[in-house]
Amino acid sequence: MKQTLPEATHEYKWGIPYFYYKSKPFCYLNASHKKQFVDVGFAKGFQLKNHTPQLIADNGRNTVKSLRYTSLDTIDIEVLITVIKEAATLY
């Protein structure tokens, strides 16, 4: 995150790592040990236009969409960076 969006700050909210951008919630990391994945959730995820097939909107979410990873090998760094940069334009 710091390489792509150096202005983001890191805090712990609701027991998970949360990043803020321009003093507003930006994205978070949430591990589901039971289901064996990590979500990189974006607070304004429903406003994102790029990489929508990769963005997950679970039931009950009305603003957050996430990139979900089951292992380090499944991370497409280009998609992740592109989504971070696009999300930053929404602030």
Kinemage of the C-alpha trace (Angstrom):
@kinemage 1
@onewidth
@group {chain A} dominant
@subgroup {mainchain}
@vectorlist {calphas} color= white
{ca met a 1} P 0.000 0.000 0.000
{ca lys a 2} L 2.741 2.447 0.953
{ca gln a 3} L 4.429 2.093 -2.447
{ca thr a 4} L 1.218 2.699 -4.399
{ca leu a 5} L -0.479 5.205 -2.100
{ca pro a 6} L 2.137 6.649 0.294
{ca glu a 7} L -0.336 9.143 1.794
{ca ala a 8} L -2.467 6.321 3.233
{ca thr a 9} L -2.334 5.815 6.976
{ca his a 10} L -2.584 2.484 8.743
{ca glu a 11} L -4.788 1.860 11.773
{ca tyr a 12} L -6.519 -1.049 13.444
{ca lys a 13} L -10.305 -0.773 13.410
{ca trp a 14} L -12.726 -3.508 14.367
{ca gly a 15} L -9.751 -5.778 15.044
{ca ile a 16} L -8.379 -5.692 11.485
{ca pro a 17} L -5.782 -3.605 9.610
{ca tyr a 18} L -7.507 -0.637 7.994
{ca phe a 19} L -6.024 1.967 5.693
{ca tyr a 20} L -7.282 5.537 5.559
{ca tyr a 21} L -6.805 7.964 2.701
{ca lys a 22} L -7.460 11.674 3.136
{ca ser a 23} L -8.668 10.836 6.667
{ca lys a 24} L -11.441 8.568 5.321
{ca pro a 25} L -11.773 4.763 5.319
{ca phe a 26} L -10.083 3.427 2.193
{ca cys a 27} L -9.452 -0.314 2.395
{ca tyr a 28} L -8.909 -3.131 4.861
{ca leu a 29} L -7.418 -6.597 5.135
{ca asn a 30} L -9.621 -9.314 6.572
{ca ala a 31} L -8.605 -12.954 6.938
{ca ser a 32} L -11.228 -15.675 7.051
{ca his a 33} L -9.473 -18.594 8.688
{ca lys a 34} L -12.537 -20.794 8.370
{ca lys a 35} L -12.919 -20.217 4.616
{ca gln a 36} L -9.172 -19.881 3.963
{ca phe a 37} L -8.970 -16.517 2.204
{ca val a 38} L -7.916 -12.920 2.718
{ca asp a 39} L -10.048 -10.036 1.490
{ca val a 40} L -8.666 -6.660 0.481
{ca gly a 41} L -11.902 -4.720 0.878
{ca phe a 42} L -12.431 -1.275 -0.624
{ca ala a 43} L -14.760 1.111 1.194
{ca lys a 44} L -16.042 2.612 -2.073
{ca gly a 45} L -15.914 -0.676 -3.945
{ca phe a 46} L -19.284 -0.328 -5.638
{ca gln a 47} L -18.024 2.813 -7.375
{ca leu a 48} L -15.077 1.009 -8.975
{ca lys a 49} L -15.384 0.456 -12.735
{ca asn a 50} L -12.237 -1.523 -13.585
{ca his a 51} L -11.650 -5.200 -12.827
{ca thr a 52} L -15.261 -5.729 -11.778
{ca pro a 53} L -15.096 -9.486 -12.537
{ca gln a 54} L -12.393 -9.823 -9.859
{ca leu a 55} L -14.207 -7.674 -7.282
{ca ile a 56} L -16.456 -9.577 -4.904
{ca ala a 57} L -19.629 -8.181 -3.398
{ca asp a 58} L -20.836 -10.632 -0.766
{ca asn a 59} L -24.444 -10.655 0.374
{ca gly a 60} L -25.251 -7.785 2.681
{ca arg a 61} L -22.558 -5.474 1.369
{ca asn a 62} L -23.869 -2.235 -0.079
{ca thr a 63} L -20.669 -0.212 -0.465
{ca val a 64} L -17.697 -2.574 -0.062
{ca lys a 65} L -16.249 -4.812 -2.744
{ca ser a 66} L -13.091 -6.802 -2.279
{ca leu a 67} L -10.318 -8.641 -4.016
{ca arg a 68} L -10.129 -12.126 -2.500
{ca tyr a 69} L -6.990 -14.208 -2.299
{ca thr a 70} L -6.567 -17.832 -1.253
{ca ser a 71} L -2.757 -17.859 -1.478
{ca leu a 72} L 0.128 -15.557 -2.306
{ca asp a 73} L 0.292 -17.153 -5.743
{ca thr a 74} L -3.226 -15.939 -6.568
{ca ile a 75} L -2.374 -12.253 -6.100
{ca asp a 76} L -2.305 -10.427 -9.426
{ca ile a 77} L -0.202 -7.443 -8.392
{ca glu a 78} L -1.122 -5.449 -11.508
{ca val a 79} L -4.842 -5.782 -10.757
{ca leu a 80} L -4.284 -4.911 -7.093
{ca ile a 81} L -2.285 -1.771 -7.927
{ca thr a 82} L -4.788 -0.695 -10.583
{ca val a 83} L -7.702 -1.078 -8.157
{ca ile a 84} L -5.862 0.848 -5.426
{ca lys a 85} L -5.109 3.686 -7.837
{ca glu a 86} L -8.666 3.804 -9.139
{ca ala a 87} L -10.102 3.734 -5.617
{ca ala a 88} L -7.883 6.706 -4.688
{ca thr a 89} L -9.488 8.772 -7.464
{ca leu a 90} L -12.833 8.451 -5.651
{ca tyr a 91} L -11.560 10.590 -2.739
